[in-house]
Amino acid sequence: MKKAVPLPRGSLRAAYGGTCPACFKDYAKGEVIRKVTEGWGHPGCAPRRLSAAEREFARNKARIESGETFRGQKPSDWRRGGSPSSTRPAR
């Protein structure tokens, strides 16, 4: 008796044959397919999902490259020869 293997998340078996919109190769009925850019196709043709950390890194990198990151911050009041604590007003 053959044991059923679960499909990867987001995948299914093709109800009928078709053509992958990413690589333009055919897939047969019953083959494992998943959602790709403009329809259904081979799992290897689907874009890789980024983790939350990778998305955050890409977002921060784009902000730094565009020069956006430090515009909204006030200029530093840190003076040469002084420690950071000596720039604060006394209480």
Secondary structure, 3 states (H helix, E strand, C coil): CCCCCCCCCCEEECCCCEECCCCCCEECCCCEEEEECCEEECHHHCCCCCCHHHHHHHHHHHHHHHCCCCCCCCCCCCCCCCCHHHHCCCC
